[in-house]
Amino acid sequence: MKIIILGAGQVGSSVAANLASEANDITVIDTDAERLRSLQDRLDIRTIQGKASHPAVLERAGAEDADMILAVTNSDETNMVACQVAYTIFHTPTKIARVRAGAYLDYQQLFAQDALPVDVLISPEQVVTDYIKRIIETPGALQVLDFANGKVQLVAVRAIAGGSLIGEKLKELRIHMPGVDTRVAAIFRRGQPIIPTGDTTIEVDDEVFFIAAKEYIRAVMSELREVDKPNKRIIIAGGGNIGRSLAKSLENSHSVKIIDHNTKRARATSEELMNTIVLLGDASDEELLLDENIENTDVYCALTNDDEANILSALLAKKLGARKVMSLINRSSYVDLVESGDIDIAISPQQATIGSLLTHVRRGDVVAVHSLRRGAAEAIEAVAHGDHSSSKVVGRAVEELELPPGTTIGAIVRGDEVLIAHHDTVIESDDHVILFLIEKKYIPQVERLFQVGITFI
C-alpha cells in the first residue's frame, strides 16, 4: 500500500515506524529537515521537506497514485486543507486527518465529501480520554480494550500473590468459574511472551491478557488478584484538552478534582465543568496534595503536556498515599522506564492513537486494531466473509486455521452472541473474530487469511 504521512512529529514518526515494517511504500512530509533525517536513519522510507498542504509538495511525494494520506501535522488547518488538495487534485481514495479542536469536531457536516473531504477523523485527545476512562472504570487493570462495540473486552492485569489462580494451571479456570467462559490470550513474564496452553501455570507478577464478555471481566480478574474496590475519588493534574475531557466524562459518576497552574485555563475549566472542583496551583506542591486528601485518592492522573512534570507529580502522589497513579508520557523512551518503578500506568498518546489509524490501513475487513505493550504486540478485530471455497477461515474450526506463530483467536462475536474460541469452534460468515498477535511481523499473514478469494461474489 502506498501511504503518504504528513507530519514527522511523535504520531507521524510512530505510524511510519509501524507501517514501514509491514512492506508498505511510505513517504513522510515535514518542514523540519532534522526530523526527516532522523527518520530516514532509522527507517526504510522516503522523506520530502516541504509544506504538507501544498499541491506541488504532495505531487513530489507521489500523491497521484497514493492509496492513502495520513494528515497528522500539529496544525488542524494544515491537515484539513491537505485532505482537500488530495481529493480535488489527486483523487486520493482514503484521507485521514488528525483534528484536535472541538470547535471543528462539534460540526461533523464540515467533513462531508462536498465540503472538507476527510474520510476518517482522528482526535487523539478523545482516544486517550476513552482509554483512561476504561482503565478507571476497571479497577486493577493495566489496559482495557473494547471490541465489537464493547460486547467483548481484552484486559491486561498483573497477577499478584493471593489470587486463586496463582500457581495453578490455566485449565483450572473453568473449575474455579464454571459459569464464566474466558480465554487467556497471552502472558508476558519478565517482559517475554508466553503462548498459553491449558498446562501453563500463572506466576506472581505475570502480565496476563485475557478476553471475555464485558459482564464477566470483574469475575475473571478476581481469580488473578484481589479485586480492587471501585474507583471513586479522582485527582487530575492538568486542565488541558485531555484533563478537561476526562473530568467531563467522569464528573457525574465520580468525585473529581483538577489541579492547574494556569489562572486563565483554570477559570475557563471551572466554568465548563459543573461537578468538578478546579484548584489553581502546582500539582507537585506537596502541601496542596495533602490538603486535598491525596492519601484517600483512588486514582491520580498526571495529564499535563510536560513529561517530566507528570512523572514527578505522579511519583509524589504515590509517595503521599494515592492508591493508583497514571502518567501521560509523550516520549516513548520514558514509558518502559516509568512503568518499572512506582508509577502504575504510563499512558502513551502515540500508541493509543496508532490503533485508531491502523484500523484503516489493515487489509481485509479489519474493524478494530489495538497496539499493545508499546507496539510490540497487537490485537485485531477482523470480519470473516465468503464461504468455505472462497475464504480461508469461514466454515473451518479454529484448530484447522493456519495461524502464524504466536497468534491466538480469543473470541468470536456472532450477532449479539459472544463465543470464547476453542479448538473446535467453527467460524461462520460475518463473524467478528478477535485475534491476539505477540509479534507484529505476522500481521500480513493474518490479513491474507481474512481476504476473500476471487471465487466469492
C-alpha positions in Angstrom: 0.0 0.0 0.0 1.3 3.4 -0.9 0.8 5.8 2.0 1.8 9.5 2.4 2.2 10.6 6.0 2.0 14.4 6.6 3.9 15.4 9.7 7.0 13.8 11.2 6.1 14.6 14.8 5.6 11.9 17.5 2.4 10.5 16.0 3.7 10.6 12.4 7.0 9.1 13.3 5.4 6.3 15.3 2.9 5.5 12.5 5.8 5.5 9.9 7.7 3.0 12.1 4.7 0.7 12.4 3.9 0.8 8.7 7.4 0.7 7.3 7.9 -2.7 9.0 4.9 -4.2 7.1 6.1 -3.8 3.5 4.3 -0.6 2.8 5.6 2.1 0.5 5.9 5.1 2.9 6.6 8.7 2.2 6.8 11.3 5.0 6.4 15.1 4.5 7.6 17.7 7.1 9.1 21.1 7.1 11.7 20.1 9.6 14.8 18.6 7.8 16.4 17.3 11.0 13.3 15.3 11.9 13.2 13.8 8.4 16.9 13.0 8.5 16.5 11.2 11.9 13.6 9.2 10.5 15.5 8.1 7.4 18.4 7.0 9.5 16.1 4.6 11.3 13.5 3.5 8.7 13.4 2.4 5.1 11.1 5.2 3.9 11.2 8.2 1.6 11.1 11.7 3.0 10.3 15.1 1.5 10.8 18.5 3.1 8.0 21.0 2.5 4.6 22.3 3.4 2.3 19.3 3.7 -0.8 21.1 2.2 1.0 22.5 -0.9 -0.1 20.7 -4.1 3.5 20.7 -5.5 4.9 19.1 -2.4 2.2 16.4 -2.5 2.9 15.8 -6.2 6.6 15.3 -5.4 5.5 12.7 -2.8 3.6 10.7 -5.4 0.1 11.7 -4.4 -1.3 11.0 -7.9 -1.1 7.2 -7.2 -1.2 7.1 -3.4 -3.7 4.8 -1.7 -4.0 6.9 1.4 -3.0 10.2 3.0 -2.5 10.4 6.8 -2.5 14.1 7.8 -1.1 14.2 11.3 0.8 17.5 11.5 0.4 19.7 14.6 -2.0 22.0 12.7 -5.7 21.1 12.3 -5.9 23.6 9.4 -3.0 22.1 7.5 -4.4 18.6 7.9 -7.8 19.6 6.6 -6.5 21.6 3.7 -4.1 18.8 2.7 -7.1 16.4 2.5 -9.0 18.9 0.4 -6.0 19.2 -2.0 -5.5 15.4 -2.1 -9.2 14.9 -3.0 -9.6 17.8 -5.5 -6.3 17.4 -7.4 -5.1 13.9 -6.9 -8.4 12.0 -6.2 -6.7 10.1 -3.3 -9.1 7.3 -2.2 -8.6 7.5 1.6 -7.9 10.7 3.5 -7.4 10.5 7.3 -6.9 13.7 9.3 -5.9 14.4 12.9 -8.2 17.2 14.2 -7.9 18.3 17.8 -10.0 21.4 18.2 -13.5 20.8 19.5 -14.6 23.9 17.6 -14.2 21.8 14.4 -15.2 18.4 15.8 -18.6 19.8 17.0 -19.6 20.3 13.4 -19.3 17.0 11.6 -21.0 18.3 8.5 -17.8 20.2 7.8 -16.1 16.9 6.8 -18.6 15.7 4.2 -17.2 14.9 0.7 -18.8 18.1 -0.7 -17.2 20.3 2.0 -13.8 19.2 3.6 -13.5 15.7 2.2 -12.0 13.9 5.2 -12.9 10.2 5.2 -11.7 9.5 8.8 -11.3 12.0 11.7 -8.8 11.1 14.4 -9.0 13.0 17.7 -6.0 11.9 19.9 -7.4 13.7 22.9 -10.7 11.8 22.7 -8.9 8.5 22.0 -6.7 9.0 25.1 -9.6 10.1 27.2 -11.6 7.0 26.4 -8.6 4.8 27.1 -8.0 6.3 30.5 -11.7 6.2 31.4 -11.9 2.4 30.7 -9.0 1.8 33.0 -10.5 3.9 35.8 -13.8 2.0 35.4 -12.0 -1.4 35.6 -10.1 -1.2 38.9 -6.9 -3.3 38.9 -6.5 -3.3 35.1 -3.3 -2.2 33.3 -5.1 -1.9 29.9 -8.7 -2.3 28.8 -9.6 -2.6 25.1 -13.1 -2.8 23.6 -14.1 -5.0 20.7 -17.5 -5.5 18.9 -18.9 -2.2 20.2 -18.0 -3.0 23.7 -19.5 -6.5 23.9 -16.1 -8.0 24.4 -13.1 -6.7 26.3 -9.4 -7.6 26.3 -7.9 -6.8 29.7 -4.3 -6.8 30.9 -3.8 -7.4 34.6 -0.8 -8.1 36.8 -1.2 -11.4 38.7 -0.4 -10.8 42.4 0.0 -13.0 45.4 -3.3 -14.1 46.8 -5.1 -14.7 43.5 -6.9 -18.0 43.3 -5.1 -19.0 40.1 -1.6 -18.2 41.2 0.4 -21.4 40.9 -2.5 -23.1 39.2 -2.8 -24.3 35.6 -5.0 -22.3 33.2 -7.3 -25.3 32.6 -8.3 -24.9 36.3 -10.0 -21.6 35.3 -13.2 -23.5 34.3 -13.3 -25.3 37.6 -13.0 -22.1 39.5 -15.6 -20.3 37.4 -18.0 -22.9 35.9 -20.4 -20.3 34.6 -17.9 -18.0 33.0 -16.2 -18.5 29.7 -12.9 -16.7 29.1 -9.6 -17.2 27.3 -6.1 -16.2 28.3 -4.7 -14.8 25.0 -1.1 -14.2 26.2 1.1 -14.0 29.2 4.2 -11.8 29.5 6.7 -13.0 32.1 9.6 -10.7 32.9 8.9 -9.0 29.6 9.0 -12.1 27.5 5.8 -13.6 25.8 4.4 -17.0 26.7 1.9 -18.7 24.4 -0.6 -20.1 27.0 -1.8 -23.7 26.9 -4.1 -25.5 29.4 -1.0 -26.6 31.3 0.6 -23.1 31.6 1.0 -22.1 35.2 0.4 -18.5 36.2 3.1 -16.9 38.4 3.2 -13.8 40.6 3.9 -10.6 38.5 2.8 -12.2 35.2 1.2 -9.7 32.9 -1.9 -11.6 31.8 -4.0 -10.7 28.8 -7.5 -12.3 28.9 -10.6 -11.9 26.8 -14.2 -12.2 28.0 -17.7 -10.8 27.5 -17.8 -7.4 29.3 -20.0 -8.7 32.1 -17.5 -11.3 33.1 -14.4 -9.2 33.3 -14.5 -8.5 37.0 -15.1 -12.1 37.9 -12.1 -13.2 35.9 -9.9 -10.5 37.4 -10.8 -11.8 40.9 -9.1 -15.1 40.0 -5.8 -13.4 39.2 -5.6 -10.8 42.0 -7.6 -9.4 44.9 -10.3 -7.3 43.3 -9.8 -3.6 43.9 -12.7 -1.6 45.2 -14.4 0.8 42.7 -12.5 4.0 41.9 -14.5 7.0 43.2 -12.1 9.8 44.1 -10.1 11.1 41.1 -7.5 13.9 41.0 -6.3 15.1 37.6 -3.2 17.2 37.2 -3.6 19.4 34.1 -6.7 21.2 32.8 -5.7 20.9 29.1 -7.8 19.1 26.4 -7.3 15.6 27.9 -7.6 16.5 31.5 -10.8 18.6 30.9 -12.3 15.9 28.6 -11.6 13.2 31.2 -13.1 15.2 34.0 -16.2 15.9 31.9 -16.7 12.2 31.2 -16.3 11.2 34.9 -17.8 14.1 36.9 -21.3 12.7 37.1 -20.3 9.3 38.5 -17.1 10.1 40.4 -15.7 12.8 42.7 -13.3 14.7 40.5 -10.7 17.4 41.2 -8.5 19.2 38.6 -5.3 21.0 39.6 -4.0 23.6 37.1 -1.3 26.3 37.5 -2.7 28.5 34.6 -5.1 31.0 36.0 -7.0 31.7 32.8 -7.3 28.0 31.9 -8.4 27.1 35.5 -11.2 29.7 35.3 -12.4 28.5 31.9 -12.3 24.9 33.1 -14.4 25.7 36.2 -17.0 27.4 34.1 -17.2 24.5 31.7 -17.4 21.7 34.3 -20.5 21.6 36.5 -19.5 18.9 39.1 -15.7 19.1 39.2 -13.6 21.1 41.7 -11.0 23.1 39.9 -7.9 24.1 42.0 -5.4 26.8 41.0 -1.9 25.5 41.9 1.1 23.3 41.3 0.4 19.6 41.1 3.8 18.9 42.5 3.1 21.0 45.6 3.2 18.5 48.5 1.2 20.8 50.8 -1.6 21.2 48.2 -1.8 17.5 47.6 -2.0 16.8 51.4 -4.7 19.5 51.8 -6.7 17.7 49.1 -6.5 14.4 50.9 -4.2 12.7 48.4 -3.9 9.7 50.8 -7.6 9.0 50.2 -7.4 9.4 46.4 -8.2 6.3 44.3 -6.6 7.4 41.0 -4.2 10.3 40.4 -3.8 11.2 36.7 -0.9 13.4 35.7 -2.0 14.7 32.3 -0.1 17.9 31.6 2.0 18.5 28.4 5.2 18.1 30.3 6.5 14.5 30.6 8.9 15.3 33.5 6.3 17.3 35.4 3.9 14.4 35.0 6.4 11.8 36.2 7.5 13.8 39.2 3.9 14.7 40.4 2.8 11.1 39.9 5.7 9.8 42.0 4.9 12.4 44.7 1.2 11.4 44.7 2.2 7.7 45.1 4.6 8.5 47.9 1.8 10.5 49.7 -0.6 7.6 49.5 -2.6 7.7 46.2 -3.8 4.2 45.5 -3.1 4.2 41.8 -1.2 6.8 39.7 -1.1 7.3 36.0 1.2 9.5 34.0 0.8 10.7 30.4 4.2 10.2 28.7 4.8 11.5 25.2 8.5 10.4 24.9 8.4 6.7 24.1 11.9 6.1 25.7 10.4 7.0 29.1 7.5 4.6 29.0 9.3 1.4 30.0 11.5 3.2 32.4 8.5 4.7 34.2 6.4 1.5 34.4 9.3 -0.4 36.0 9.1 2.0 39.0 6.4 3.3 41.3 4.1 4.7 38.6 1.3 2.1 38.0 0.4 3.0 34.4 2.3 5.1 31.7 -0.1 6.3 29.0 1.4 6.8 25.6 -0.8 9.0 23.4 1.0 7.8 20.3 0.3 4.1 20.9 -3.4 4.9 21.7 -3.8 6.9 18.5 -1.9 4.5 16.3 -4.5 1.8 16.9 -7.2 4.1 15.5 -5.0 4.8 12.5 -4.0 1.2 11.8 -7.7 0.2 11.7 -7.9 1.9 8.3 -4.6 0.6 7.0 -5.1 -3.1 7.5 -6.1 -5.2 4.5 -9.2 -7.4 4.7 -12.2 -6.2 6.7 -10.5 -5.1 9.9 -12.8 -3.0 12.1 -10.6 -2.5 15.2 -6.8 -2.5 15.9 -5.2 -2.0 19.3 -1.5 -1.6 19.8 -0.3 -3.5 22.9 2.9 -3.4 25.0 4.3 -0.2 23.4 3.6 -1.5 19.9 5.3 -4.9 20.3 2.0 -6.8 20.1 -1.3 -6.2 18.5 -5.0 -7.1 18.9 -7.2 -7.2 15.8 -10.9 -7.5 15.2 -11.5 -8.9 11.7 -14.7 -9.8 10.0 -14.9 -13.1 8.2 -16.6 -13.1 4.7 -17.3 -15.6 2.0 -17.9 -19.3 2.2 -15.8 -22.5 2.5 -14.5 -22.3 -1.1 -13.6 -18.6 -1.2 -12.4 -18.0 2.4 -9.5 -19.5 4.3 -11.5 -19.1 7.6 -15.2 -19.5 7.0 -16.6 -23.0 7.6 -13.4 -24.1 9.4 -12.7 -24.9 13.0 -10.1 -22.8 14.9 -7.7 -25.8 15.0 -7.8 -26.0 11.2 -6.6 -22.5 10.6 -3.0 -21.9 9.6 -2.4 -19.2 12.1 1.1 -17.7 12.3 3.3 -18.4 15.3 2.3 -16.6 18.5 -1.2 -15.8 17.1 -4.3 -16.8 19.0 -8.0 -16.4 18.4 -9.6 -15.2 21.7 -13.2 -14.7 20.9 -15.8 -14.6 18.1 -18.8 -12.3 18.1 -21.8 -13.6 16.2 -24.6 -11.1 16.1 -25.2 -10.3 19.8 -23.6 -13.6 21.0 -20.1 -13.7 22.4 -18.3 -17.0 21.8 -15.0 -17.7 23.5 -12.9 -19.5 20.9 -12.0 -23.1 21.5 -10.2 -25.6 19.2 -13.4 -26.9 17.7 -15.3 -23.6 17.3 -16.3 -23.2 13.6 -16.1 -19.7 12.1 -19.1 -18.5 10.1 -19.5 -15.7 7.5 -20.0 -12.3 9.2 -18.4 -13.4 12.4 -16.2 -10.8 14.2 -13.0 -12.6 15.1 -10.7 -11.2 17.8 -7.1 -12.2 17.4 -4.0 -11.5 19.5 -0.6 -11.4 17.9 2.5 -11.3 20.1 4.7 -10.5 17.1 3.7 -7.7 14.7 5.7 -9.2 11.8 3.0 -11.8 11.2 0.2 -9.2 10.6 0.3 -9.5 6.8 -0.3 -13.3 7.1 -3.3 -12.7 9.3 -4.6 -10.1 6.9 -4.3 -12.6 4.0 -6.3 -15.1 6.0 -9.3 -12.8 6.1 -9.2 -11.7 2.5 -11.9 -13.2 0.3 -10.8 -15.2 -2.8 -11.7 -14.4 -6.3 -14.5 -17.0 -6.4 -16.6 -15.1 -3.9 -19.3 -12.9 -5.4 
